[in-house]
């Protein structure tokens, strides 16, 4: 795979790491699968000497978005888009319960008739067996630690919203990147043997409320007081948000109003490589 670090932007690689690739277009190949390997985790942030605070950073929800620039001659095969619906298996089970019930008759008196004796004996010796049948339908499916839900952004880009089904934070991979490509790209150039092949970008975004900041500590009181005077931090959380915004901006990643819980944060961006 051809590496190009200039096309990869990720400020917190331990929080989310992304790699994307597809087969090369050629005169004989016009459609290729787009693969996106996304890994989530927890980062230990603030280890550098200039940071007044340290904390652990993770995310509880994220969006993986495929972006095709308007200038690129690419289309998407809609039928190929991975919907990532859990595969449910129907299982039919039948339960049969057998119960037996018998009743005992009273004593036979010498004063009753033979006909009555026979009737009484018949009642006493008769065993009644009942059979009850219960049927139920059970649905069983594979347990997914990370749930991916496919939709589109307001700009019409395909995306997969990722949520945890266990401890609330994203950890691990939401899918098998090799076996489960996101979609199929179609090269719409008239002459695919000439010119520069089209490119596609994959990004991971979240909202400010999806960032999980834990174990937030002041590293040094003197450094903290200096940082408060210089940057005007109101509290430790404001310092952590400033640290996150600064490092994302250095990588050229977009941060929209990180102080607002609905502010948009781009955590990683990469241009898919041809292999």
Backbone as CSV, one residue per row, in Angstrom:
resi,resn,N_x,N_y,N_z,CA_x,CA_y,CA_z,C_x,C_y,C_z
1,UNK,0.842,-1.196,0.000,0.000,0.000,0.000,0.877,1.245,0.000
2,UNK,0.598,2.174,-0.827,1.370,3.402,-0.920,1.011,4.339,0.228
3,UNK,2.014,4.699,1.041,1.769,5.541,2.205,1.952,7.010,1.844
4,UNK,1.116,7.858,2.394,1.240,9.295,2.192,0.782,9.980,3.458
5,UNK,1.742,10.287,4.342,1.392,10.839,5.648,0.752,12.207,5.537
6,UNK,1.003,12.940,4.423,0.410,14.264,4.258,-1.104,14.177,4.130
7,UNK,-1.609,13.015,3.730,-3.048,12.851,3.547,-3.741,12.315,4.788
8,UNK,-2.998,12.171,5.870,-3.575,11.623,7.091,-3.470,12.643,8.222
9,UNK,-4.592,12.949,8.805,-4.637,13.913,9.896,-5.320,13.264,11.093
10,UNK,-4.585,13.161,12.187,-5.156,12.594,13.406,-4.369,13.136,14.589
11,UNK,-5.005,13.955,15.387,-4.343,14.588,16.520,-4.233,13.650,17.709
12,UNK,-5.230,12.800,17.885,-5.251,11.878,19.017,-5.410,10.456,18.473
13,UNK,-4.279,9.877,18.057,-4.313,8.565,17.403,-4.798,7.466,18.330
14,UNK,-4.626,7.645,19.651,-5.093,6.621,20.588,-6.602,6.689,20.796
15,UNK,-7.209,7.812,20.469,-8.666,7.946,20.572,-9.328,7.342,19.345
16,UNK,-8.823,7.685,18.172,-9.342,7.091,16.934,-8.231,7.065,15.896
17,UNK,-8.109,5.937,15.243,-7.125,5.766,14.182,-7.851,5.231,12.957
18,UNK,-7.560,5.790,11.798,-8.290,5.398,10.594,-7.332,5.171,9.438
19,UNK,-7.613,4.137,8.683,-6.859,3.822,7.472,-7.870,3.449,6.395
20,UNK,-7.712,3.973,5.191,-8.676,3.707,4.113,-7.932,3.394,2.823
21,UNK,-8.493,2.464,2.047,-7.849,2.078,0.797,-8.860,1.467,-0.174
22,UNK,-8.446,1.369,-1.416,-9.242,0.698,-2.447,-8.305,0.219,-3.547
23,UNK,-8.766,-0.724,-4.353,-7.971,-1.180,-5.494,-7.809,-0.035,-6.491
24,UNK,-6.771,-0.110,-7.279,-6.496,0.953,-8.247,-7.473,0.895,-9.418
25,UNK,-7.861,2.081,-9.888,-8.659,2.168,-11.112,-7.734,1.966,-12.311
26,UNK,-8.288,1.419,-13.370,-7.508,1.226,-14.595,-8.466,1.185,-15.778
27,UNK,-7.911,1.006,-16.964,-8.755,0.953,-18.160,-9.724,-0.222,-18.117
28,UNK,-9.369,-1.256,-17.368,-10.231,-2.441,-17.272,-10.991,-2.526,-15.947
29,UNK,-10.684,-1.624,-15.021,-11.337,-1.641,-13.701,-11.986,-0.285,-13.449
30,UNK,-13.304,-0.258,-13.444,-14.021,1.003,-13.231,-14.708,1.067,-11.870
31,UNK,-14.857,-0.068,-11.185,-15.534,-0.102,-9.889,-14.671,-0.836,-8.872
32,UNK,-14.499,-0.222,-7.704,-13.655,-0.819,-6.655,-14.338,-0.662,-5.302
33,UNK,-14.010,-1.561,-4.382,-14.534,-1.486,-3.018,-13.696,-0.527,-2.188
34,UNK,-14.373,0.296,-1.378,-13.689,1.197,-0.453,-13.658,0.551,0.930
35,UNK,-12.457,0.368,1.461,-12.268,-0.225,2.784,-11.851,0.866,3.773
36,UNK,-12.402,0.815,4.971,-12.054,1.789,6.009,-11.840,1.053,7.324
37,UNK,-10.610,1.078,7.807,-10.271,0.438,9.078,-10.262,1.512,10.159
38,UNK,-11.200,1.421,11.092,-11.347,2.418,12.150,-11.166,1.727,13.499
39,UNK,-10.305,2.303,14.341,-10.040,1.731,15.663,-10.215,2.822,16.717
40,UNK,-11.017,2.533,17.736,-11.258,3.482,18.821,-10.558,3.027,20.097
41,UNK,-10.223,3.992,20.942,-9.581,3.673,22.213,-9.578,4.873,23.140
42,UNK,-8.694,4.852,24.128,-8.583,5.927,25.113,-7.168,6.481,25.098
43,UNK,-7.047,7.802,25.053,-5.741,8.462,25.027,-5.430,9.071,26.390
44,UNK,-4.169,9.023,26.760,-3.684,9.716,27.959,-3.080,11.033,27.490
45,UNK,-3.736,12.112,27.834,-3.439,13.421,27.250,-2.817,14.349,28.293
46,UNK,-1.898,15.204,27.831,-1.318,16.219,28.703,0.032,15.850,29.260
47,UNK,0.709,14.906,28.628,2.009,14.486,29.127,3.129,15.455,28.809
48,UNK,2.911,16.379,27.881,3.952,17.341,27.542,4.123,18.358,28.663
49,UNK,5.312,18.916,28.759,5.663,19.788,29.890,4.878,21.092,29.906
50,UNK,4.375,21.550,28.759,3.686,22.833,28.699,2.212,22.745,29.085
51,UNK,1.677,21.544,29.196,0.258,21.401,29.528,0.036,21.539,31.031
52,UNK,-0.884,22.420,31.453,-1.150,22.576,32.889,-2.021,21.459,33.461
53,UNK,-2.659,20.679,32.589,-3.550,19.608,33.052,-3.229,18.304,32.324
54,UNK,-3.659,17.206,32.934,-3.587,15.891,32.291,-4.942,15.206,32.459
55,UNK,-5.290,14.355,31.479,-6.588,13.681,31.545,-6.610,12.518,30.560
56,UNK,-7.647,11.700,30.685,-7.888,10.613,29.739,-9.020,11.037,28.804
57,UNK,-8.822,10.779,27.513,-9.791,11.216,26.511,-10.287,10.023,25.700
58,UNK,-11.600,9.914,25.592,-12.230,8.889,24.754,-13.521,9.479,24.202
59,UNK,-14.253,8.701,23.413,-15.514,9.183,22.840,-16.592,8.115,23.009
60,UNK,-17.826,8.565,23.119,-18.938,7.629,23.301,-19.796,7.477,22.044
61,UNK,-19.672,8.386,21.100,-20.349,8.278,19.801,-19.474,8.932,18.742
62,UNK,-19.556,8.427,17.525,-18.770,9.008,16.433,-19.440,8.707,15.107
63,UNK,-19.039,9.454,14.084,-19.536,9.238,12.727,-18.355,9.016,11.793
64,UNK,-18.421,7.944,11.017,-17.438,7.689,9.964,-18.085,8.112,8.649
65,UNK,-17.486,9.092,7.984,-18.115,9.726,6.822,-17.234,9.575,5.586
66,UNK,-17.843,9.167,4.482,-17.149,9.081,3.193,-17.470,10.347,2.402
67,UNK,-16.426,11.083,2.047,-16.604,12.372,1.375,-15.969,12.329,-0.017
68,UNK,-16.796,12.552,-1.020,-16.313,12.663,-2.398,-16.394,14.133,-2.800
69,UNK,-15.262,14.802,-2.998,-15.291,16.207,-3.415,-16.071,16.383,-4.717
70,UNK,-16.719,17.527,-4.853,-17.537,17.796,-6.044,-16.723,17.728,-7.336
71,UNK,-15.434,18.008,-7.235,-14.596,18.037,-8.434,-14.151,16.648,-8.897
72,UNK,-14.397,15.627,-8.083,-13.922,14.282,-8.415,-14.963,13.507,-9.233
73,UNK,-14.543,12.884,-10.343,-15.474,12.111,-11.194,-15.749,10.719,-10.612
74,UNK,-16.370,10.703,-9.458,-16.672,9.453,-8.772,-18.159,9.348,-8.476
75,UNK,-18.671,8.138,-8.515,-20.051,7.859,-8.124,-20.036,6.677,-7.163
76,UNK,-21.157,6.469,-6.495,-21.282,5.372,-5.532,-22.398,4.435,-5.970
77,UNK,-22.093,3.159,-5.952,-23.106,2.142,-6.234,-23.968,1.986,-4.979
78,UNK,-25.206,2.466,-5.031,-26.062,2.461,-3.845,-26.303,1.062,-3.297
79,UNK,-26.394,0.093,-4.184,-26.666,-1.272,-3.736,-25.501,-1.859,-2.947
80,UNK,-24.331,-1.262,-3.106,-23.140,-1.803,-2.447,-22.918,-1.228,-1.051
81,UNK,-23.669,-0.200,-0.679,-23.450,0.473,0.608,-23.738,-0.478,1.763
82,UNK,-22.789,-0.589,2.669,-22.954,-1.473,3.824,-23.954,-0.856,4.796
83,UNK,-25.035,-1.562,5.047,-26.068,-1.073,5.966,-25.797,-1.511,7.398
84,UNK,-24.936,-2.514,7.556,-24.506,-2.974,8.883,-25.647,-3.315,9.813
85,UNK,-26.662,-4.013,9.279,-27.764,-4.486,10.102,-27.393,-5.845,10.683
86,UNK,-27.549,-6.042,12.002,-27.222,-7.345,12.589,-28.007,-8.462,11.915
87,UNK,-27.339,-9.570,11.636,-27.993,-10.701,10.989,-28.729,-11.535,12.036
88,UNK,-30.059,-11.466,12.036,-30.860,-12.221,12.986,-31.180,-13.601,12.432
89,UNK,-31.171,-14.587,13.308,-31.493,-15.949,12.920,-32.759,-16.376,13.639
90,UNK,-33.780,-16.813,12.885,-35.013,-17.283,13.495,-34.862,-18.715,13.978
91,UNK,-35.331,-19.004,15.196,-35.241,-20.346,15.758,-36.607,-20.751,16.293
92,UNK,-37.122,-21.866,15.778,-38.432,-22.356,16.212,-38.224,-23.477,17.219
93,UNK,-38.891,-23.384,18.368,-38.783,-24.431,19.380,-40.174,-24.860,19.813
94,UNK,-40.304,-26.142,20.129,-41.586,-26.708,20.540,-41.401,-27.431,21.867
95,UNK,-42.249,-27.111,22.832,-42.172,-27.709,24.158,-43.467,-28.450,24.441
96,UNK,-43.365,-29.748,24.711,-44.536,-30.572,25.021,-44.445,-31.031,26.468
97,UNK,-45.479,-30.769,27.230,-45.503,-31.119,28.647,-46.592,-32.158,28.894
98,UNK,-46.214,-33.259,29.468,-47.158,-34.337,29.761,-47.506,-34.316,31.251
99,UNK,-48.769,-34.367,31.549,-49.228,-34.482,32.943,-50.280,-35.571,33.015
100,UNK,-50.284,-36.331,34.096,-51.293,-37.382,34.298,-52.053,-37.104,35.581
101,UNK,-53.287,-37.434,35.559,-54.127,-37.152,36.712,-55.072,-38.332,36.924
102,UNK,-55.169,-38.862,38.124,-56.080,-39.970,38.434,-56.929,-39.601,39.632
103,UNK,-58.121,-40.165,39.681,-59.025,-39.876,40.792,-59.407,-41.179,41.472
104,UNK,-59.478,-41.196,42.790,-59.817,-42.409,43.555,-61.267,-42.364,43.966
105,UNK,-61.984,-43.531,43.791,-63.392,-43.602,44.162,-63.572,-43.938,45.638
106,UNK,-64.787,-43.850,46.150,-65.064,-44.149,47.550,-65.277,-45.648,47.751
107,UNK,-65.524,-46.066,48.962,-65.742,-47.471,49.278,-67.036,-47.973,48.652
108,UNK,-67.084,-49.280,48.435,-68.265,-49.886,47.818,-69.155,-50.444,48.921
109,UNK,-70.333,-49.973,48.998,-71.282,-50.415,50.034,-72.084,-51.614,49.542
110,UNK,-72.392,-52.552,50.461,-73.141,-53.729,50.079,-74.572,-53.449,49.722
111,UNK,-75.000,-52.228,50.039,-76.394,-51.897,49.783,-76.637,-51.340,48.398
112,UNK,-75.542,-51.048,47.652,-75.747,-50.472,46.329,-75.855,-51.573,45.313
113,UNK,-76.390,-51.258,44.202,-76.640,-52.255,43.164,-75.358,-52.591,42.427
114,UNK,-75.366,-53.728,41.730,-74.212,-54.142,40.940,-73.877,-53.121,39.867
115,UNK,-74.916,-52.509,39.303,-74.711,-51.482,38.270,-73.967,-50.294,38.845
116,UNK,-74.343,-49.915,40.065,-73.681,-48.784,40.714,-72.239,-49.122,41.077
117,UNK,-72.018,-50.403,41.488,-70.658,-50.821,41.826,-69.754,-50.721,40.608
118,UNK,-70.237,-51.205,39.468,-69.446,-51.148,38.236,-69.130,-49.705,37.839
119,UNK,-70.137,-48.851,37.996,-69.918,-47.440,37.652,-68.903,-46.809,38.581
120,UNK,-68.987,-47.118,39.876,-68.065,-46.566,40.859,-66.651,-47.064,40.625
121,UNK,-66.520,-48.363,40.341,-65.204,-48.936,40.084,-64.585,-48.339,38.835
122,UNK,-65.436,-48.142,37.833,-64.937,-47.547,36.592,-64.395,-46.152,36.840
123,UNK,-65.094,-45.402,37.672,-64.653,-44.048,38.005,-63.366,-44.068,38.803
124,UNK,-63.234,-44.999,39.712,-62.070,-45.066,40.589,-60.817,-45.483,39.842
125,UNK,-60.962,-46.362,38.885,-59.802,-46.917,38.206,-59.400,-46.135,36.964
126,UNK,-60.255,-45.255,36.545,-59.972,-44.527,35.302,-58.856,-43.509,35.531
127,UNK,-57.824,-43.527,34.690,-56.759,-42.527,34.749,-56.908,-41.552,33.604
128,UNK,-56.815,-40.289,33.923,-56.982,-39.274,32.884,-55.628,-38.617,32.603
129,UNK,-55.178,-38.675,31.361,-53.902,-38.065,30.966,-54.164,-36.880,30.043
130,UNK,-53.544,-35.756,30.360,-53.698,-34.551,29.535,-52.354,-34.190,28.914
131,UNK,-52.396,-33.657,27.746,-51.179,-33.213,27.062,-51.344,-31.759,26.650
132,UNK,-50.408,-30.926,27.100,-50.442,-29.508,26.749,-49.256,-29.199,25.850
133,UNK,-49.488,-28.458,24.806,-48.436,-28.116,23.855,-48.212,-26.610,23.857
134,UNK,-46.944,-26.215,24.031,-46.589,-24.805,24.035,-45.605,-24.561,22.897
135,UNK,-45.827,-23.540,22.143,-44.936,-23.202,21.046,-44.496,-21.750,21.190
136,UNK,-43.241,-21.503,20.904,-42.746,-20.132,20.960,-41.697,-19.929,19.875
137,UNK,-41.547,-18.677,19.463,-40.557,-18.317,18.448,-39.499,-17.447,19.114
138,UNK,-38.248,-17.808,18.945,-37.153,-17.054,19.525,-36.286,-16.483,18.410
139,UNK,-35.846,-15.238,18.590,-34.910,-14.623,17.655,-33.560,-14.495,18.338
140,UNK,-32.543,-14.997,17.704,-31.203,-14.896,18.253,-30.315,-14.195,17.239
141,UNK,-29.359,-13.414,17.720,-28.470,-12.705,16.812,-27.092,-12.551,17.417
142,UNK,-26.133,-12.133,16.604,-24.775,-11.927,17.070,-24.709,-10.656,17.916
143,UNK,-23.998,-10.734,19.029,-23.842,-9.571,19.897,-22.758,-8.669,19.312
144,UNK,-23.095,-7.415,19.078,-22.139,-6.454,18.542,-21.756,-5.468,19.641
145,UNK,-20.454,-5.395,19.958,-19.998,-4.479,20.990,-20.131,-3.036,20.525
146,UNK,-19.909,-2.798,19.232,-20.088,-1.473,18.645,-21.158,-1.580,17.566
147,UNK,-22.182,-0.759,17.691,-23.295,-0.783,16.744,-23.107,0.311,15.702
148,UNK,-23.163,-0.052,14.418,-23.021,0.905,13.321,-24.357,1.069,12.612
149,UNK,-24.801,2.324,12.490,-26.067,2.629,11.824,-25.792,3.527,10.626
150,UNK,-26.171,3.070,9.446,-25.878,3.816,8.224,-26.952,4.858,7.942
151,UNK,-26.509,6.030,7.480,-27.423,7.105,7.074,-26.638,8.061,6.176
152,UNK,-27.175,9.270,5.979,-26.486,10.294,5.200,-26.422,11.592,5.991
153,UNK,-25.385,12.380,5.721,-25.270,13.693,6.343,-26.188,14.677,5.625
154,UNK,-26.286,15.883,6.167,-27.105,16.915,5.525,-26.544,17.309,4.162
155,UNK,-25.257,17.026,3.938,-24.622,17.313,2.647,-24.740,16.152,1.667
156,UNK,-25.380,15.071,2.088,-25.575,13.931,1.201,-24.467,12.901,1.216
157,UNK,-23.523,13.018,2.155,-22.431,12.048,2.240,-22.881,10.825,3.040
158,UNK,-22.418,9.657,2.612,-22.731,8.434,3.358,-21.949,8.423,4.673
159,UNK,-22.633,7.990,5.732,-21.977,7.942,7.037,-22.468,6.734,7.835
160,UNK,-21.670,6.380,8.850,-22.021,5.303,9.775,-21.853,5.846,11.190
161,UNK,-22.944,5.908,11.927,-22.915,6.385,13.309,-22.571,5.208,14.210
162,UNK,-21.544,5.372,15.040,-21.033,4.292,15.880,-21.378,4.567,17.342
163,UNK,-21.966,3.573,17.995,-22.284,3.661,19.421,-21.872,2.378,20.118
164,UNK,-21.526,2.515,21.400,-21.145,1.349,22.192,-22.380,0.676,22.774
165,UNK,-22.362,-0.652,22.810,-23.461,-1.418,23.393,-23.115,-1.938,24.784
166,UNK,-21.935,-1.539,25.302,-21.499,-2.077,26.590,-21.232,-0.976,27.613
167,UNK,-19.993,-0.488,27.673,-19.613,0.406,28.769,-19.752,1.888,28.455
168,UNK,-20.319,2.237,27.313,-20.591,3.643,27.040,-19.535,4.368,26.242
169,UNK,-18.304,3.851,26.159,-17.276,4.496,25.344,-16.886,3.565,24.203
170,UNK,-16.393,4.153,23.124,-16.009,3.369,21.953,-14.633,2.756,22.171
171,UNK,-14.558,1.458,21.940,-13.297,0.748,22.126,-13.244,-0.420,21.137
172,UNK,-12.236,-0.401,20.273,-12.104,-1.471,19.291,-12.601,-1.069,17.912
173,UNK,-12.873,-2.077,17.086,-13.298,-1.868,15.700,-14.796,-2.124,15.542
174,UNK,-15.501,-1.273,14.792,-16.937,-1.499,14.570,-17.223,-2.531,13.488
175,UNK,-16.229,-2.848,12.643,-16.419,-3.831,11.568,-15.062,-4.361,11.110
176,UNK,-15.115,-5.432,10.338,-13.914,-6.007,9.740,-13.652,-5.266,8.434
177,UNK,-12.584,-4.475,8.409,-12.332,-3.601,7.258,-12.083,-4.379,5.973
178,UNK,-11.474,-5.541,6.073,-11.162,-6.324,4.877,-12.407,-7.022,4.340
179,UNK,-13.160,-7.647,5.237,-14.324,-8.432,4.817,-15.572,-7.583,4.596
180,UNK,-15.612,-6.397,5.198,-16.807,-5.560,5.121,-16.473,-4.167,4.592
181,UNK,-16.271,-4.027,3.277,-16.030,-2.692,2.706,-17.250,-1.809,2.909
182,UNK,-17.022,-0.507,2.910,-18.121,0.433,3.161,-19.040,0.556,1.953
183,UNK,-18.453,0.638,0.768,-19.250,0.827,-0.451,-18.367,0.617,-1.671
184,UNK,-18.989,0.705,-2.826,-18.252,0.528,-4.083,-18.175,1.868,-4.813
185,UNK,-16.959,2.251,-5.209,-16.716,3.489,-5.945,-16.696,3.203,-7.442
186,UNK,-17.264,4.126,-8.220,-17.302,3.972,-9.678,-16.577,5.148,-10.326
187,UNK,-15.542,4.851,-11.079,-14.765,5.860,-11.797,-15.536,6.261,-13.056
188,UNK,-15.910,7.539,-13.142,-16.726,8.013,-14.259,-15.917,8.714,-15.348
189,UNK,-14.606,8.610,-15.289,-13.792,9.207,-16.349,-14.008,8.462,-17.671
190,UNK,-14.023,9.202,-18.746,-14.204,8.580,-20.059,-12.989,7.757,-20.461
191,UNK,-11.806,8.265,-20.118,-10.572,7.549,-20.439,-9.813,7.309,-19.136
192,UNK,-9.982,6.136,-18.565,-9.371,5.844,-17.264,-7.875,5.546,-17.364
193,UNK,-7.384,5.391,-18.575,-5.961,5.111,-18.759,-5.120,6.382,-18.689
194,UNK,-5.772,7.532,-18.731,-5.042,8.800,-18.739,-5.512,9.674,-17.578
195,UNK,-4.657,10.580,-17.195,-5.012,11.529,-16.146,-4.809,10.974,-14.743
196,UNK,-5.143,11.808,-13.773,-4.978,11.454,-12.360,-6.229,10.741,-11.862
197,UNK,-6.085,9.606,-11.214,-7.255,8.887,-10.694,-7.987,9.725,-9.649
198,UNK,-9.300,9.618,-9.566,-10.072,10.379,-8.577,-9.785,9.894,-7.156
199,UNK,-10.035,10.774,-6.194,-9.757,10.451,-4.792,-11.009,10.616,-3.939
200,UNK,-10.999,9.946,-2.803,-12.102,10.015,-1.852,-11.512,10.143,-0.446
201,UNK,-12.208,10.841,0.413,-11.724,11.089,1.772,-12.655,10.433,2.793
202,UNK,-12.084,9.941,3.868,-12.862,9.361,4.962,-12.534,10.126,6.241
203,UNK,-13.569,10.577,6.939,-13.380,11.350,8.168,-14.125,10.717,9.338
204,UNK,-13.625,10.998,10.538,-14.309,10.597,11.771,-14.638,11.867,12.542
205,UNK,-15.921,12.053,12.826,-16.375,13.257,13.525,-17.207,12.876,14.745
206,UNK,-17.355,13.844,15.640,-18.256,13.674,16.779,-18.721,15.052,17.233
207,UNK,-19.610,15.077,18.201,-20.035,16.319,18.830,-19.254,16.510,20.135
208,UNK,-19.233,17.748,20.620,-18.522,18.012,21.880,-19.057,17.153,23.011
209,UNK,-20.360,16.926,23.056,-20.932,16.126,24.135,-20.512,14.660,24.065
210,UNK,-19.956,14.243,22.918,-19.509,12.861,22.769,-18.080,12.649,23.253
211,UNK,-17.361,13.727,23.544,-16.014,13.617,24.098,-16.114,13.294,25.586
212,UNK,-15.401,12.276,26.017,-15.408,11.872,27.426,-14.050,12.216,28.031
213,UNK,-14.055,13.183,28.951,-12.832,13.618,29.632,-12.882,13.092,31.062
214,UNK,-11.917,12.240,31.415,-11.901,11.629,32.743,-10.551,11.847,33.420
215,UNK,-10.549,11.670,34.739,-9.324,11.780,35.549,-8.597,13.096,35.278
216,UNK,-9.353,14.173,35.214,-8.788,15.496,34.927,-8.067,16.034,36.163
217,UNK,-6.769,16.331,36.011,-5.947,16.767,37.140,-5.091,17.965,36.753
218,UNK,-4.805,18.789,37.742,-3.842,19.876,37.566,-2.449,19.312,37.825
219,UNK,-1.533,19.502,36.893,-0.199,18.923,37.015,0.682,19.716,37.974
220,UNK,0.604,21.031,37.868,1.467,21.891,38.679,0.714,23.182,38.970
221,UNK,0.593,23.542,40.228,-0.189,24.719,40.606,0.388,26.000,40.021
222,UNK,1.712,26.112,40.008,2.339,27.317,39.457,2.054,27.433,37.962
223,UNK,2.217,26.325,37.257,1.929,26.304,35.822,0.447,26.564,35.561
224,UNK,-0.394,26.049,36.430,-1.837,26.232,36.284,-2.228,27.692,36.473
225,UNK,-1.698,28.341,37.495,-2.008,29.749,37.742,-1.524,30.620,36.593
226,UNK,-0.351,30.292,36.053,0.175,31.052,34.917,-0.717,30.876,33.690
227,UNK,-1.173,29.644,33.461,-2.044,29.366,32.313,-3.388,30.060,32.467
228,UNK,-3.917,30.115,33.673,-5.195,30.799,33.906,-5.084,32.284,33.598
229,UNK,-3.995,32.906,34.028,-3.825,34.340,33.762,-3.626,34.597,32.271
230,UNK,-2.868,33.732,31.628,-2.542,33.938,30.219,-3.732,33.652,29.304
231,UNK,-4.432,32.556,29.547,-5.511,32.125,28.648,-6.900,32.420,29.194
232,UNK,-6.979,32.802,30.453,-8.278,33.120,31.028,-9.147,31.907,31.312
233,UNK,-8.525,30.769,31.632,-9.300,29.567,31.935,-10.147,29.773,33.189
234,UNK,-11.417,29.387,33.105,-12.300,29.481,34.267,-12.158,28.271,35.188
235,UNK,-11.838,27.120,34.592,-11.708,25.900,35.383,-10.856,24.883,34.614
236,UNK,-10.675,23.716,35.208,-9.857,22.672,34.584,-10.456,22.185,33.271
237,UNK,-11.783,22.092,33.212,-12.432,21.601,31.998,-12.167,22.531,30.819
238,UNK,-12.188,23.835,31.073,-11.905,24.799,30.010,-10.479,24.623,29.490
239,UNK,-9.551,24.310,30.394,-8.167,24.076,29.981,-8.059,22.817,29.129
240,UNK,-8.803,21.773,29.499,-8.789,20.533,28.719,-9.367,20.768,27.327
241,UNK,-10.465,21.512,27.247,-11.070,21.819,25.950,-10.116,22.627,25.077
242,UNK,-9.401,23.561,25.696,-8.432,24.366,24.957,-7.301,23.492,24.418
243,UNK,-6.860,22.550,25.229,-5.800,21.629,24.805,-6.254,20.811,23.602
244,UNK,-7.472,20.288,23.655,-8.013,19.489,22.552,-8.130,20.328,21.282
245,UNK,-8.700,21.532,21.415,-8.879,22.406,20.255,-7.534,22.754,19.614
246,UNK,-6.541,23.066,20.440,-5.229,23.455,19.926,-4.574,22.320,19.134
247,UNK,-4.632,21.107,19.660,-3.979,19.988,18.988,-4.714,19.577,17.712
248,UNK,-6.028,19.678,17.704,-6.780,19.387,16.484,-6.477,20.422,15.404
249,UNK,-6.427,21.680,15.804,-6.163,22.758,14.847,-4.763,22.636,14.244
250,UNK,-3.791,22.206,15.046,-2.431,22.031,14.536,-2.374,20.995,13.419
251,UNK,-3.251,20.010,13.487,-3.300,18.960,12.469,-4.170,19.350,11.276
252,UNK,-4.743,20.545,11.321,-5.604,20.985,10.232,-6.995,20.389,10.284
253,UNK,-7.389,19.894,11.455,-8.719,19.309,11.625,-9.701,20.365,12.113
254,UNK,-10.917,20.271,11.635,-11.926,21.299,11.904,-12.553,21.134,13.290
255,UNK,-12.618,22.239,14.020,-13.269,22.273,15.333,-14.234,23.449,15.336
256,UNK,-15.513,23.159,15.528,-16.523,24.215,15.535,-17.093,24.405,16.937
257,UNK,-16.661,25.464,17.595,-17.228,25.846,18.887,-17.219,24.690,19.882
258,UNK,-16.035,24.328,20.339,-15.897,23.196,21.240,-16.520,23.458,22.608
259,UNK,-16.784,24.733,22.919,-17.419,25.041,24.200,-18.900,24.680,24.208
260,UNK,-19.499,24.522,23.032,-20.916,24.162,22.925,-21.045,22.645,22.845
261,UNK,-22.021,22.076,23.563,-22.153,20.619,23.598,-22.470,20.031,22.223
262,UNK,-23.066,20.839,21.333,-23.382,20.365,19.989,-22.348,20.807,18.958
263,UNK,-21.243,21.388,19.423,-20.178,21.792,18.514,-19.563,20.587,17.817
264,UNK,-19.244,20.729,16.535,-18.720,19.619,15.733,-17.197,19.541,15.830
265,UNK,-16.694,18.314,15.976,-15.255,18.077,16.100,-14.845,17.003,15.092
266,UNK,-13.861,17.317,14.243,-13.301,16.323,13.330,-12.062,15.730,13.985
267,UNK,-12.114,14.443,14.289,-11.042,13.785,15.031,-9.962,13.209,14.127
268,UNK,-10.328,12.800,12.918,-9.355,12.208,11.999,-9.857,12.339,10.570
269,UNK,-8.919,12.437,9.638,-9.263,12.552,8.225,-8.151,11.912,7.402
270,UNK,-8.532,11.134,6.404,-7.530,10.497,5.551,-8.054,10.357,4.130
271,UNK,-7.157,10.462,3.170,-7.489,10.199,1.775,-7.212,8.727,1.491
272,UNK,-8.198,8.030,0.945,-8.047,6.602,0.686,-6.916,6.357,-0.308
273,UNK,-6.075,5.385,-0.013,-4.936,5.054,-0.856,-5.309,3.985,-1.877
274,UNK,-4.654,4.038,-3.029,-4.817,2.998,-4.047,-3.821,1.877,-3.782
275,UNK,-4.269,0.636,-3.894,-3.386,-0.505,-3.623,-3.331,-1.422,-4.844
